[in-house]
Amino acid sequence: MLTASRLVLARKRRRMTLSSLAKKSGISVRSLTAFENGHKTPAPETLKSLAEALELPFSFFIAPEVEEIAVDSVSFRALSKMSALDRDSARGAGRIVVEINEWIEQRFGLPEPDVPTLPHLSPEEAAERVRALWGLGEAPIPNMVHLLESHGVRVFSLAADCSSVDAFSFRWKRTRPFIVLNLEKSGERGRFDAAHELGHLVLHSEHRIPHGPEAEQEAQQFASAFLMPKSGILAQQLYSADARRILSAKRKWQVAAVALAYRLKDLELLSEWNYRTAVKQLSSMGYRSGEPGGITRESSQLLGKVFATLRSQKIPVARMAEDINLTVEELNLHVFGLVPTVVDGGELISAPIRPALRVVGS
Ligand SMILES: [Zn+2]
């Protein structure tokens, strides 16, 4: 009755070792190992205790097999510094997000993936190519999350219990691109993270492993070029700009002040000395740790529409969670901050939603 792969997924998602799960559930490591290997199946009572210890519904554990997301296909930053428990918990969160997405895809017509793989281009060239393919010209991008969603990327929120891990991305079954964003940062940094993960999807998801210092550097360069296109920046006359001019120019691109300063140096509009002076000034004004007076976090149009439709059809979120074999709490963790709603106790308490992305069906 137990689906072994689901027990493994749940344990990893909860950041538990076999012995910590044994301690919490009162079931021996030996039995747990046998359950996970599929050599033994637990009695219903035992499975119930496991479900309680892992804080997931009983139905989660008897649903069909789940395939893990391969470690090599995920764009984790600083993978070598990350503990296996943290990495596996985030990977488990990614796998749960895939389940949530499947539920949504069965009910809504969503944009098909349209993210090119350009492994042979430099980050700068790749960013320009994607902008051209998507018809963005050299204009600022009003909303990164909406842009990604309209090109078939599924964007979810990094569960708060994974916050030691940064944003990450992967292509599920080598096709469907996913980006999981850390929503604890400023709006500007969130946009940069989203563009950084797009860089991994474009540059690294085909032939190359999307982590390691070189891949990180390339994703940073991609994000910088994608959000602040060369021709657009050159047209702004920012040669030798000081902190004050950088602060006024960054509003146009909705990027962090320090990110714009870096881009200006990269495009040789700032000398090394000018750059360091500007960053020092910006730091003293609080623009290193945060983004004073910055923009609000971007939200998801796609998820917003899904939850609005549920509400209009009077389908409680608890039903959706039940269908996906999750608790409302677990479901909430993966959409939190991206939908202008608070999901609480199965009820939706909502703020007005501004639907714009066409989500067909329902
Ligand atoms: Zn990265």
Boltz pocket constraint, residues with backbone or C-beta under 6 A from the ligand:
constraints:
  - pocket:
      binder: B
      contacts: [[A, 75], [A, 76], [A, 77], [A, 167], [A, 196], [A, 200], [A, 210], [A, 215], [A, 216], [A, 219]]
      max_distance: 6.0
